[in-house]
Amino acid sequence: MAPRMNIDGITPDTLDWTCKVQIVDMSRDRLSLEKKIRFQNLILEDEQEQQIRAVVYGDDIDYYAEKLVLSDTYLISTAMVKVSLPLYGRIIHKFYWVLDKEALIEHVEPHNELEKPLLPPTKLHTTTFASIAHMTPAPNAEIVIIGVVLHSGPSKYAGRTQNRCREVTIVDDQRNQFLITLWDDFGEIEGTELEAQMENGKEFPVILGRNIGVSGYQGKLLKSYPFTVYTLLHDHSVCTCLSLQTRFNSTIRINPTYPQVLELISWY
């Protein structure tokens, strides 16, 4: 039997290993920016709360579609281990795993007494809204955010390419607000679910967004927004408004079972 190891002990040179992990995040399958490669990202967390990104490519996505389930626990052996590159988004570990048909993946059943599933995750490295206010928008910068949804706008077309989107206003526990734009299927799927929950009126949902982009807009001041930076140009007030937006590799989860989410729900 392969020796049990934690994520940090596994490198591309480790030939024989088994790691017990939980899937704590899972994206929908996507096409790469070049539209050539179909892929799906997962975040795995081990017993020591160490995390690593795992990727499933091409036809293997269909192969694992019913085998890999968010929040379930698995024993994974001999997956390919590769070096992470900044080109592919926010890095959470210096390596990442490729899960193909050659990897050995054993599902840990919920009521298994000999091999118990891992407890629900608690580890989150989020960027505070106050910190975002001092960030400079950058094309490759990606952050993790958590916030209470105050308003979910209607679906509309926007941007230079007139893509479909939905604008959502979120707030943190310091009452700082940000606008986040849910583009394309995020607006259609998560946006529609948020709208339904808001119309239900029982509670304000909380969203957890990973790989979220920070964007800025400069123009003549028409109204005041949260986290707006003002400058003077030829005696006219000009503003730089920071906002958030989903990207092709983002994930949005609504009311996930993290302690931080429960605290926000209780606070608001």
N, C-alpha and C positions, 0 to 999 in steps of 0.2 A: 504494500500500500504506500502511495506517495506521502512524503512527510507533510504535515500541516504547517503552513506558513502564513504570515500576515502580508498585506499588500506591500509594505515597505521592504520586505525581505526578498521580493521577487524581482529579478532583472532579466534582460534578454539572454543572459548566460545561465539562468537557472533552468535545468533540464527536467527535473522531476519535482512537482509540487502540487499541493491541493490547498485551496483557500476558501474559507467559509464567508460568504458575502450576502448582503441584502441589496436588492435593486431599490435605490432611493430616488431615482429620477429616470425618466424614459421619454425620449422625444418621438414624434411621429417620423416615419421614414421620409427622407429628403433626397433631392438631387443636389450634387455639388454645384458650386457657383458656375463651373464650366458646363453644367448639365450633362456630365458624362458618367458620373458615379452615383449610384443609389446607396444611401447609407442610413443608419439609425444609431443615435448616441444613447448610451446609458451611463448612469453614475452608480458605481458599486461601493459599498461600505462594509468593512470587515468588523471583527469583534472588538478591535481597538479604536474604532471610529476613523480609521484611515480610509481615504477615498481615492478612487481612480476612475478614469473614463474608460468605457468599453465601447467598441464599435462593431456593428454587424453590417456586412456589405451585401449588395446584390440579392441573389436568390436565397441567401441564407436568412434574410429578413423574413421571408415567407415560411421558411423551415422552422424558425424559432417563434413565429407569431403567437402560437398558443402555448409555447413552452416557457417563455420568459414573461413574468407577470410583475408589475410594479408592486413593491413592498414585500414580495416573497423572498425566501432565503434559498441559497443554492450552494452546493459544493462544486467549485470549478477547478479543473485540472488542465494543465498543459495548453492553455490558450497562448496564442502568439503574443509576445511582449515587444512593443516597439517604443522608440523615443518620441516624446511629444514635441510638436513643432508649433510655435506661436501662430503660424499661418492658419491653423485650424481652430482658432478661437481661444477662449479663456483656458489657461492651463491649471489643472488642479493637482497634477502629479507629473513628475519628470518622465514617466512612462505611461503608456496606455495599452489596453488589451484588445486583441481582435478575436471575436467569437465567431468561429466558423464551424462547419460540420465535423472537423477533426478535434475540436475541443471536447472535453468530457465535462458535461454539466448535469449534475444530479439535483433534482428538486427536493428540498427538505419539507416534508408534509407538515401542516399546522399542528397536528396532534402526535407528532413523533416524539416518544419519550426518550429514545436513545440519542437522537440528534435533534435538539430543540431549535426551532427557528429563532433568529435574532429578534430582540425587542425593537419596537418602533424607533426610528432614528430621532436624534435630538440635535445633531450637529448642523449648524448653519453659519456660514460666513457671509453676512449681508453687509451692504454698504448703506450707511445711514443717509437719510435725506439731507441732513445738514452737510455731510461730506460731499454729496453730489452737487450741492450748490456751489462748491468751490472747484469743481472739476472743469477741465477744458475738453470740449467734445473732440474725440479722436475716432477715426474710422474703425480701428481695431479694438478699441476699449470696450470691455464687456463687464457687467456687474451683476450681482445678485441682489434683489430687492424684495421687501415684504411690506404690504400696506393694506389698509382697509379701503374698500371700494365705496366712494361716496356717490359716484354718478357714472352711469354707462350710457354713452351717447348712441345715436342711431348709426346704422351702417351707412357708409357713404364712399364716394370715390375721391381720392386726393393724390397729391404728389405729381411730379412731372410726367409719370407714366400712367396716372389715373388708376392706381391700384385701389382695390376695395379695402376699407379699414374701419375701425371703430375707436373713438377716443374715450378713455376712461380716466376719471379723476380718483387718485388714491391719496390717503393721508397716513402719517405715522403717529406714534404715541406722543409726539411733541406738537401735534397739530400742524406739522409741515405738510404741504400738499404738492403733488406733482401730477402732470398730465402724462399718461402713457398711451401711445398709439399701438393698437393691436392690428397688425397688417394681415391681409389675405385670410388664410384659414384660421388664424388666431382670432380674428374678428368674428368670423362666421361660427366657429365652434365654441371657444371659451367666451367670446363676447356675447353670443346668444344665451349661453348658460348664465352669465352674469346678469344680463338684462332680465331673464326670467326670475332669478332670485331677488333682484331689486324690486320687481313688480309684485312679487309675493309679499314683500314688506315685513317679513318676520325678523330678519337681521341683515346687517351689512356684511357681505362676504369679504374674506381676506384672500389676497392672491400672493403667491410666491413665484417670482419670475427669475429664471436663470438665463445667463448670456443675454442680458438686456443692454441695448445701446443707449448712449447719451448723445443727444443732438442739440444743436443750438440754432436760433433764428435771430437775425438782426433786421430791424426795420423801424419805421416811425412809430412812436408810442401812441397807441389808441386806448389801451386800458392797462391796468396793473395786474401782473400775474405773480404767483408765488415764485421766489427765486429769480427775480428779474434784475439784471444789472443795467444801470442807466449811464449813458455818456452824453456829452453835448457835441454836436457836429453842426457847424454853421448856424448856431442859435436854434437848432431844432433838437428836441429830445429823441434820442435813439435808444432802443432797448435790445438787449441780448437775452432771449428767453431760453432757458434750458428745459428740455422735455425728454421723456424716455420713449423707447420704441422697441418692438420685437424685431428680431433678425431671423434669418433662415434657420439658424441653429438654436433659437431660443426655446424655452419651455415655460408654460404658464400652468400652475396648479392652483385650484380653487379649494380653499379650506383644507389643506393637507394637515395630517395629524402630528404637527410639531408643537411642542410647548409654547414656542414663541407666537404661533398662530392663535392658540387658545388664550394667551395673555392679551393679544390684541382684540380678540372678540369680546373678552370680558371687560377690557378697558373701554371699548366704544359702545 
